[in-house]
Amino acid sequence: MGGIGAPELLIVFLVVLVVFGPRKIPEVARGVGRGLREFRRLSVEFQRELNVAEALEEKQKPSPPRGPTPAPPPPTPHSTGRDRPIDRPADRPTDGPADRPTD
């Protein structure tokens, strides 16, 4: 299925010439041109409104939840040790003989 070819276009022009006459064709062409221009203007305006509405909708969406906070980096060799956690007795291993109960 093709588009409109040269023979079909010639037939349409002849029908328009017979229906409207040679004096009315410029007026009809102007009216069709104005209508097409208005249609294009409205379609561009409508597209612009859709884009604005879409941008507003994107702004109003809540941001996705953030993941867990990353662990602090390990201390560097030049570190003073202040950024390390305090070594508590519960954090120490219990493999030594002093940690075993005596009976």
Contacts in CASP RR format, 6 or more apart in sequence:
PFRMAT RR
TARGET T0000
AUTHOR 0000-0000-0000
METHOD contacts of the structure
MODEL  1
MGGIGAPELLIVFLVVLVVFGPRKIPEVARGVGRGLREFRRLSVEFQREL
NVAEALEEKQKPSPPRGPTPAPPPPTPHSTGRDRPIDRPADRPTDGPADR
PTD
4 12 0 8 1.000
16 25 0 8 1.000
16 28 0 8 1.000
17 25 0 8 1.000
20 28 0 8 1.000
72 83 0 8 1.000
75 81 0 8 1.000
75 83 0 8 1.000
75 84 0 8 1.000
85 91 0 8 1.000
94 100 0 8 1.000
END
